[in-house]
């Protein structure tokens, strides 16, 4: 019989919620992952999982699709929309059709693993997602927004965007300065150095516009505010209305 992890377990362990109605598979997962590096909780159905997620904090969620009552697709949607939980979700299922994978990602999943699979592969995926979404491990953080300078990737509310070139450098400067703004001259000097004279303010404005478009396409929000006559800053929900 699977038992939940004790609250006395070290907080350094990665907290994982496993949602799986096949008890034998769940037992195998618990045995393989063990309790040296992981603190594991278990739910045999989606509604139990939602209750645990509403009352507990997890680093990664492993969610089966073929659950009794409410299926994993709907549970995934509720996790994202109803609970507003943005922790990474791995869907595991025997459904291998591309339409099922597409639906899973549309519901908010971060990864999709088809059964049968090697337990070691699931472990690797759990660890990778934890590294990607845990701001204390790497990257720059502003509220729910995170930027990894190594990969030039922006993560926000379960979605991501890839930057490059000047927009990537511009975004890094803005997230480092958040919640303060950066002036036009300071931005230009940081990006172009001694060549600042060759890059007028309208050139900077063009790059800001391109960055906003990339962020808006990925996240539905340009996330950058124009501080009139002075410069720019990141503008997250609750920070105030952005001036375009």
Residue pairs with C-beta under 8 A, 6 or more apart in sequence:
2 23
2 26
2 27
2 30
2 42
4 40
4 41
4 42
5 15
5 35
5 39
5 40
5 41
9 35
9 39
10 39
13 35
13 36
13 37
13 38
13 39
14 37
14 38
14 39
14 59
14 60
14 126
14 127
14 130
15 38
15 39
15 41
15 56
15 57
15 58
15 59
15 60
16 33
16 38
16 39
16 40
16 41
16 58
16 59
16 60
16 61
16 62
16 126
17 40
17 41
17 42
17 43
17 49
17 52
17 53
17 56
17 58
17 60
17 61
17 62
18 26
18 29
18 30
18 40
18 41
18 42
18 43
18 62
19 42
19 43
19 44
19 45
19 46
19 48
19 49
19 61
19 62
19 63
19 64
19 67
19 72
19 75
20 26
20 29
20 42
20 44
20 62
20 64
20 92
21 44
21 45
21 64
21 66
21 67
21 68
22 64
23 44
26 42
26 44
28 119
29 40
29 62
29 119
29 122
30 40
30 42
32 119
32 120
32 123
33 40
33 119
33 123
41 52
41 56
41 58
43 49
43 52
44 68
45 67
45 68
45 69
45 70
46 67
46 69
46 70
46 71
46 72
46 74
46 75
46 78
47 69
47 70
49 61
49 63
49 75
50 75
50 78
50 79
50 82
50 83
52 58
53 61
53 79
53 83
53 85
54 83
58 87
59 87
59 88
59 130
59 134
60 87
60 88
60 89
60 90
60 126
60 129
60 130
61 79
61 87
61 88
61 89
61 90
62 89
62 90
62 92
62 122
62 126
63 72
63 75
63 76
63 89
63 90
63 91
63 92
63 109
64 72
64 91
64 92
64 93
65 71
65 72
65 73
65 91
65 92
65 93
65 95
65 100
65 104
66 72
66 93
66 94
66 95
67 75
72 91
72 93
72 104
73 103
73 104
73 107
74 107
76 89
76 91
76 104
76 107
76 108
76 109
77 107
77 108
79 85
79 89
79 108
80 86
80 107
80 108
80 158
81 108
86 133
86 144
86 157
86 158
87 133
88 110
88 111
88 129
88 130
88 132
88 133
88 158
89 108
89 109
89 110
89 111
90 109
90 110
90 111
90 112
90 113
90 122
90 125
90 126
90 129
91 104
91 109
91 111
91 112
91 113
92 113
92 114
92 115
92 117
92 122
93 100
93 104
93 112
93 113
93 114
93 115
94 114
94 115
95 114
96 114
101 112
104 112
105 112
108 158
110 129
110 133
110 158
111 125
111 129
113 121
113 122
113 125
130 137
131 137
131 138
132 148
132 155
133 146
133 155
135 141
135 146
138 148
138 150
139 146
139 147
139 148
139 149
139 155
140 146
140 147
140 148
140 149
140 172
140 175
140 176
141 175
142 175
142 178
142 179
142 234
142 236
143 236
144 156
144 157
144 236
145 154
145 155
145 156
145 175
145 223
145 234
145 236
146 154
146 155
146 156
147 153
147 154
147 155
147 171
147 172
147 175
148 155
149 172
151 162
152 162
152 163
152 164
152 168
153 160
153 161
153 162
153 163
154 160
154 161
154 162
154 163
154 171
154 215
154 218
156 218
156 219
156 223
157 219
159 218
159 219
160 218
161 214
161 215
161 217
161 218
161 219
163 171
163 211
163 214
166 191
166 207
167 207
167 210
167 211
167 214
169 190
169 191
170 187
170 191
170 207
170 208
170 211
171 211
173 182
173 187
173 190
173 191
174 182
174 224
174 232
174 233
174 234
175 234
177 233
177 234
178 233
178 234
179 233
179 234
179 239
180 233
181 225
181 227
181 230
181 231
181 232
181 233
182 190
182 231
182 232
182 233
183 230
183 231
184 201
184 204
184 230
184 231
185 196
186 231
187 204
187 231
187 232
188 196
188 199
188 201
188 204
189 196
191 199
191 204
192 198
192 199
208 224
208 226
208 232
211 224
212 222
212 223
212 224
213 222
215 221
215 222
215 223
215 224
216 222
216 223
221 237
222 235
222 242
222 244
223 234
223 235
223 236
224 232
224 233
224 234
224 235
224 242
225 232
225 233
225 234
225 235
225 239
225 240
225 242
225 243
226 232
226 242
226 243
226 244
227 233
227 243
228 243
235 242
